[in-house]
Structures are given as C-alpha cells and as structure tokens.
Amino acid sequence: MSNWTQRFQMMPGNPPSEGYLFANHEPLRRSGHLGHALVEYEPGKLLAFYASCDAGDPKWNGHSGYGWMEYRRSMDGGKTWSEPIMEPNSKAMFERHCGRTLMCEKAVCASDGTIILYYLTCDMETNGHRWAPFFEPHYAVSHDGGETFSEPKMFVHEAGRIWDVLNHDGQIYVLFADCPELPGIELMRPYKYRLYVSEDNGATYTLRSELPFESTVQCVYGTMEFGPDGKLIAYIYDKQDEHNLKYLVSEDAGRSWGVNRRAFFEKKLRNPQLVYFAGGWWIHGRSGNLGRDKGHFVLYHSEDGVEWDRGSFVRLADQGLGAYSNNLVVHCPDGRQQLLIQASHAYDQNRTNVYHWWLKEKETISRE
C-alpha cells in the first residue's frame, strides 16, 4: 500500500474495493465503456455522464460504441444522484441510424458558467459496433446547468479524438490528436498531438502549439494538468512500453515544451487520467494490456507529477476489458475538496457497469 493512505481515505474502502455502483447495465445486458465526462458547474452541483451501448455484437462482446450517452445530476456534491437523463445529441444521432454515434469523454465548465460537452464521433460501419475509426470531434454548450444543450458544432475539420480538457485561469485548454484509429488497427504512422485554447468561454478555439513528442508511433491516449506553479504536464501512452509513459512539460501554458522524457509506473498504465488534488498529483487508468497483472484499475500518487509511487489497485479485473476512467475535483460548501473517480468495470466478457470511488483527506471526513 502506498504512503498516501496515511493522509487520505478512499471510499467505500481501502483499495482494492468494489466501488459504488453508478450505472447498472447488467439487467439489460448493455455496456458503458466509452464516455465518462464529468463536470461541476457550481460548487457541489455535478453532472456525471456514461455510455449506454448495445452489447450483443459477438465480435466485441460489449466493447462497443453502438449506443448513446446518459447522465445523472447531483445537487449535493455527489451524495445523491438523479435518475438517468438521456443526453439529447447522442440519442438523436443514434436514432438517425446514420452509421455514426456520439460518445462524450470530456466536459468542462467555463468561467461564465457555460458547460461545454465534447463528443467523439464514432464509425459504426467499418469495424462493426466498435467506435473506431473516428470522424471529426464536436462539442455542444449548455447555459442552464445541463438542462438543455445546443446542437453539436464541429471542433476541428480533421478526424481524431479529444483526449483532455481543462479550465485554467479562465481559458479552456483542449488536447486533441489526429488519430482516427485505436491501437491494433493502425497507429503505425506518426500523428500529431495539438493544444487548442479558447479565450471566450468555449465559443471559439485557436491552435496554441503542437506537442513535440519525438515519436507517436504505437502511442495513443493523452492527459494533461496544471500544477499550482503554472507548470503544465502532458502524458501519452506507449503501447510498446506500458511501464514508461512519455511526457512533456510546459512552463508557459503550452506555448512551448521541454525535452522528451518518460515516467515509470510499476504496475503499468494505459488510458491515463491526470489530476492535481490536495497538494499532490494523481493518475489512474488500466494496468496495461500485456503481461502480469494486466487489466486492473490502478491509481498512482506523486509529489511532483513525474516521480510516482508503486501504485495501488483500486479494483481488480475479473472479466474482460474495463478501467476506462475520469476524475473530478468536487468543491463542498464548507470549503472542503474531494476527488470523484469514475470508471468502467466488466461484469461479463467486455460488458461493463460504471462505478464511483471517492478520495478524501482523512482530517475532513469528520466534518461531513
């Protein structure tokens, strides 16, 4: 167990644990792999999105993007949640039977309260009901706390995937890659990670920089976060070396980047999700796809964002693919902060439910 457990408590219990069941797809034999957008639009007011996809395609057994997004609302910092709400744009796209679906991996709240929801546009014809290859990503906005959303608007006129989104100092940062495929399908060519920034609460975006990774062949996924000193760290996953993720550091909000480096993760790490919370850095994802102890949901802690502890398994895999995840720092009315972690976990082959975990400082739990 890592040293962070001396100061922090993971709920519902020290890892590994089952977690809190958030979206139960098992009764209808559906699946919720792709799409874990989370957003806090006012302190303690949250929207948590998840996919609801058909799991009947025997080629993928639930590892599917053939469906739509739903979300639930919390008005009390995640203590209670509403009944599921259909996300309108993804549901409308599915009902058109046009060979495409929309999945929502990221959302952010702008400084004026606008919620921006980002869509991955998935091809449902080329590879059956899997989500790749991808078309151009889109986004929609809500000005009423997620009660309604605008029609989707194209983010860039290029096929690819939005990997991460942040609000920092009133600007929206978007990490995009022109990678229309997933690992194992293509990825033998190099492609580009680009950082886009909006200075008008998500209405328009401009290219700030192209991240100068030495090679992106066989690399995919991406995550980024600002530290309290203004340092921006961006990580990507290397399929050929699941223990050592590539990363870059920017000291000027993504205008320029330092030298290429790698960070070591003892239990491996795939589809990383990075966050700065309670004076430290945290990153989580799947414990790789290859070798020993693969497929589990794993969490790492760091003091500086580059040197990581040995890692803790949050939940152990007992079926197929899962551990797609996201996180959200939640602000309580009394000033406390806590970290919400959402992830998928397979209940049968690659068919997944969605679970929540909470990371809290022990000294604050008694004040709840």
C-alpha positions in Angstrom: 0.0 0.0 0.0 1.3 3.5 -0.9 2.1 6.1 1.7 -0.9 8.3 0.6 -3.2 6.1 2.7 -1.8 7.7 5.8 -3.4 11.0 4.9 -6.2 10.0 2.5 -9.2 7.7 2.7 -10.6 6.1 -0.4 -14.3 5.4 -0.2 -16.0 2.9 0.0 -12.9 1.3 1.5 -9.1 1.0 1.1 -8.3 -0.4 -2.3 -8.9 -2.7 -3.9 -12.7 -2.4 -3.4 -15.8 -2.9 -5.4 -16.7 0.8 -5.6 -20.2 2.4 -5.6 -22.3 1.1 -8.5 -23.4 4.1 -10.5 -24.8 2.8 -13.8 -26.0 -0.8 -13.7 -26.1 -2.1 -17.3 -26.3 -5.8 -16.3 -30.1 -6.2 -16.2 -30.5 -5.1 -19.8 -27.2 -6.6 -21.0 -25.8 -3.2 -22.1 -22.4 -1.7 -21.6 -20.7 1.5 -20.6 -17.1 1.6 -21.8 -16.5 4.9 -23.6 -17.7 8.2 -22.3 -17.0 9.3 -18.7 -17.4 13.1 -19.0 -17.7 14.8 -15.5 -18.3 18.4 -14.8 -19.0 20.7 -11.8 -21.0 23.7 -12.9 -21.4 25.3 -9.4 -19.9 24.2 -6.1 -21.3 20.8 -5.4 -23.5 20.7 -8.5 -22.4 17.9 -10.7 -23.2 16.1 -14.0 -21.7 12.6 -14.5 -22.0 11.1 -18.0 -21.8 7.5 -19.0 -22.3 5.4 -22.2 -25.3 3.1 -22.7 -24.4 0.8 -25.5 -25.7 -2.4 -27.1 -23.6 -5.4 -26.0 -24.9 -8.0 -28.3 -22.3 -7.8 -31.1 -20.4 -11.1 -30.6 -17.3 -9.6 -32.3 -16.8 -7.2 -29.4 -18.9 -8.6 -26.5 -19.7 -5.2 -25.1 -16.5 -3.3 -26.1 -18.8 -1.1 -28.1 -19.8 2.4 -29.0 -23.1 1.5 -30.5 -25.5 3.5 -28.3 -25.8 6.9 -26.7 -24.9 8.9 -23.6 -26.9 9.3 -20.4 -26.1 11.4 -17.4 -27.2 11.9 -13.8 -27.2 15.1 -11.7 -26.1 15.7 -8.1 -27.0 18.9 -6.2 -25.2 17.9 -3.0 -21.7 17.2 -4.0 -22.3 13.6 -5.1 -24.1 12.3 -2.0 -27.3 11.7 -4.0 -27.9 11.5 -7.8 -31.0 11.9 -10.0 -32.4 9.3 -12.2 -30.7 8.8 -15.6 -31.3 11.6 -18.2 -30.8 11.0 -21.9 -28.1 13.2 -23.5 -30.1 14.6 -26.4 -27.5 14.9 -29.1 -26.1 11.4 -28.8 -29.6 9.9 -28.6 -30.7 11.8 -31.7 -27.6 10.7 -33.6 -28.2 7.1 -32.7 -31.9 7.3 -33.8 -30.9 8.6 -37.2 -29.3 5.2 -38.0 -26.6 7.0 -40.0 -23.7 4.8 -39.2 -22.3 7.1 -36.6 -22.6 7.6 -32.8 -21.5 10.3 -30.4 -19.7 9.5 -27.1 -18.8 12.1 -24.5 -15.4 11.6 -22.9 -14.8 15.1 -21.5 -16.8 18.2 -20.3 -15.7 21.4 -18.7 -17.4 24.5 -17.1 -16.2 27.8 -18.4 -15.7 30.8 -16.2 -19.1 32.3 -17.1 -20.9 29.0 -16.1 -21.3 27.6 -19.6 -21.0 23.8 -19.7 -19.1 22.5 -22.7 -19.6 18.9 -23.7 -17.1 17.3 -26.1 -18.1 14.5 -28.5 -16.1 11.7 -30.1 -17.7 10.9 -33.4 -17.6 7.1 -33.9 -17.8 5.0 -37.1 -20.3 2.1 -36.6 -19.9 0.6 -40.0 -16.2 -0.1 -40.7 -15.5 -2.3 -37.7 -19.0 -3.3 -36.7 -20.1 -1.8 -33.4 -16.7 -0.7 -32.2 -16.2 3.0 -32.0 -13.2 3.3 -34.3 -12.3 4.7 -36.8 -13.3 8.3 -35.8 -14.7 11.2 -37.6 -14.3 14.9 -36.7 -15.0 15.7 -33.0 -17.8 18.0 -32.0 -18.9 20.0 -29.0 -22.1 21.4 -27.6 -22.8 24.0 -24.9 -25.4 24.4 -22.1 -26.2 27.8 -20.5 -28.7 26.3 -17.9 -26.7 23.8 -15.9 -27.2 20.9 -18.3 -31.0 21.2 -18.6 -30.6 21.7 -22.4 -27.7 21.5 -24.8 -27.1 23.2 -28.1 -26.8 21.4 -31.4 -23.3 19.9 -31.9 -20.7 22.1 -33.6 -17.5 20.7 -35.3 -14.4 21.3 -33.1 -11.8 20.9 -35.9 -12.2 19.8 -39.6 -10.0 16.8 -39.0 -10.7 13.3 -37.9 -9.4 12.5 -34.4 -10.0 12.4 -30.8 -10.2 15.0 -27.9 -8.2 13.4 -25.1 -8.5 16.0 -22.3 -10.0 19.4 -21.5 -9.2 21.9 -18.7 -10.3 25.3 -17.4 -7.2 27.2 -16.2 -7.2 30.9 -15.4 -10.4 31.4 -17.3 -9.1 29.8 -20.5 -10.2 26.4 -21.9 -7.4 24.0 -22.9 -8.2 21.1 -25.2 -5.7 18.3 -26.0 -6.5 16.8 -29.5 -4.8 14.1 -31.6 -5.4 13.5 -35.3 -5.5 9.7 -34.7 -8.6 8.3 -36.3 -7.8 4.7 -35.2 -7.3 2.7 -32.0 -4.2 0.6 -31.1 -4.1 -2.6 -33.0 -5.9 -1.2 -36.0 -3.4 1.3 -37.3 -1.1 3.5 -35.3 1.9 2.5 -37.4 2.2 6.1 -38.7 3.2 9.1 -36.6 0.5 11.6 -35.8 0.2 14.9 -34.0 -1.0 16.0 -30.6 -2.2 19.6 -30.6 -3.2 22.0 -27.9 -6.1 24.3 -28.6 -7.2 27.2 -26.4 -10.4 29.2 -26.0 -10.4 32.6 -24.5 -14.2 33.2 -24.9 -15.7 30.5 -22.7 -15.5 27.8 -25.3 -17.2 29.7 -28.2 -14.1 29.6 -30.5 -10.7 27.8 -30.3 -7.2 28.6 -31.6 -4.2 26.4 -32.0 -1.6 27.2 -29.3 1.0 24.5 -30.0 1.9 21.2 -31.5 3.3 18.9 -28.8 6.9 17.9 -29.9 6.9 14.2 -29.0 9.8 12.6 -30.7 7.6 9.7 -31.9 4.0 8.9 -31.6 4.1 5.6 -33.5 2.2 3.0 -31.4 1.2 5.7 -29.0 -2.3 6.8 -28.0 -4.4 8.3 -25.3 -3.4 11.6 -23.6 -3.9 13.5 -20.4 -2.8 16.9 -19.0 -2.9 19.0 -15.9 -1.7 22.3 -14.5 0.2 22.4 -11.2 -0.1 25.2 -8.6 3.1 26.8 -10.0 1.6 27.0 -13.5 3.5 24.0 -14.9 1.5 22.1 -17.5 2.3 18.3 -17.8 1.0 16.2 -20.7 1.3 12.4 -20.8 0.7 9.9 -23.6 0.6 6.1 -23.5 3.1 3.9 -25.4 1.7 0.6 -26.4 5.3 -0.8 -26.7 6.3 0.2 -23.2 3.4 0.2 -20.7 5.6 0.8 -17.7 7.1 4.1 -19.1 4.8 6.8 -20.3 6.0 9.7 -22.4 5.5 13.2 -21.1 6.3 16.8 -21.8 6.3 19.8 -19.5 5.4 23.4 -20.4 6.3 26.4 -18.3 4.4 28.9 -20.4 0.8 27.5 -20.6 1.5 25.3 -23.6 3.2 27.8 -25.8 6.5 25.9 -25.8 7.5 22.5 -24.4 10.6 21.0 -22.7 12.6 17.9 -23.7 11.0 14.5 -24.2 11.0 12.4 -21.0 9.4 9.2 -19.6 7.9 8.4 -16.2 8.0 4.9 -14.7 4.8 3.2 -13.5 5.5 -0.1 -11.7 2.0 -1.6 -12.3 1.8 -0.2 -15.9 -0.7 2.4 -17.0 -3.0 2.7 -20.1 -5.5 5.4 -20.8 -4.1 7.7 -18.1 -6.1 10.3 -16.3 -4.1 13.0 -14.5 -5.2 15.4 -11.8 -3.7 17.7 -9.2 -5.6 17.4 -5.9 -5.0 18.2 -2.3 -1.3 19.2 -2.7 -0.3 16.3 -4.9 -0.6 14.6 -8.3 -2.7 11.6 -9.0 -3.0 9.5 -12.2 -5.2 6.4 -12.8 -6.2 4.1 -15.6 -5.9 0.4 -16.7 -2.8 -1.5 -15.5 -1.8 -2.2 -19.1 -3.0 -4.8 -21.7 0.0 -7.1 -21.6 1.8 -9.3 -19.1 1.3 -10.0 -15.5 -1.4 -8.1 -13.5 -2.9 -6.6 -16.7 -6.4 -5.1 -16.9 -6.9 -3.9 -13.3 -7.9 -0.3 -12.3 -4.8 1.3 -10.8 -4.1 4.6 -9.1 -0.7 6.3 -8.6 0.3 9.3 -6.4 3.2 11.7 -6.8 4.6 14.9 -5.2 5.9 16.4 -8.4 3.9 14.8 -11.2 6.8 12.8 -12.7 8.1 10.5 -9.9 5.4 8.1 -9.0 4.7 5.7 -6.1 4.4 1.9 -6.6 0.6 2.3 -7.4 -2.5 0.8 -5.8 -5.1 -1.4 -7.4 -8.4 0.3 -7.0 -10.4 -2.6 -8.4 -9.2 -6.0 -9.7 -10.4 -7.2 -13.1 -12.3 -10.5 -13.1 -13.8 -10.4 -16.6 -12.8 -8.6 -19.8 -11.8 -5.1 -20.7 -12.6 -2.2 -18.4 -10.9 0.6 -16.4 -11.8 3.5 -18.7 -12.0 6.3 -16.3 -12.2 10.0 -15.5 -12.0 12.2 -12.4 -13.4 15.5 -11.0 -12.4 17.7 -8.1 -15.6 18.5 -6.2 -16.0 21.6 -4.0 -18.1 21.3 -0.9 -20.0 24.3 0.5 -17.8 24.3 3.7 -14.6 24.7 1.6 -13.5 21.0 1.6 -12.5 19.4 -1.7 -12.8 15.7 -2.6 -11.9 13.8 -5.7 -14.6 11.8 -7.6 -13.2 8.9 -9.7 -15.5 7.2 -12.2 -14.5 4.0 -14.1 -16.0 1.1 -16.1 -15.7 -2.5 -14.8 -16.6 -5.6 -16.8 -19.4 -7.8 -15.4 -19.4 -10.3 -18.3 -16.8 -10.6 -21.0 -16.3 -6.9 -22.1 -19.8 -5.8 -21.0 -19.3 -3.1 -18.3 -21.1 -1.3 -15.5 -19.9 2.1 -14.2 -18.6 2.7 -10.6 -17.6 5.6 -8.4 -14.9 6.0 -5.8 -14.1 9.0 -3.6 -10.7 10.1 -2.4 -10.9 12.3 0.7 -8.4 13.8 3.2 -9.0 11.9 6.5 -9.0 15.1 8.5 -12.0 16.4 6.6 -14.2 13.3 6.8 -15.3 14.0 10.4 -16.7 17.3 9.2 -19.1 15.7 6.7 
